[in-house]
Amino acid sequence: MAHTSVPEVLDAIKDVDFPADRDELVEAARSAGASEEVIKALRGMPPEQYANREEVARSVRVDPASDLGLTAAQRAEQARAGGKPGLSQHLREEPKTPIEDELDR
């Protein structure tokens, strides 16, 4: 399976005027002639409004070995914490609240 990288994704959306939503980012990447892997990575992002390229970089899921300038430990921490607050909740392990704990008993 082919992967893309964050720099490839960011290059594909370099002409986007932010804020932009996921569909606008996908359309801009298509217009720029981006690869199918880049399009898939953008389509895989949550359908949110993105304020800038940094938010896109944090939210897009790409090859874990892509060049983000981070150490392996920093990439692992980013994967555990997810991207933009409120996104990728399924990847986060949240402790139960006291109410949830009480209801589970």
Secondary structure, 3 states (H helix, E strand, C coil): CCCCCHHHHHHHCCCCCCCEEHHHHHHHHHHCCCCHHHHHHHHCCCCCEECCHHHHHHHCCCCCCCCCCCCHHHHHHHHHHCCCCCCCHHHCCCCCCHHHHHHCC
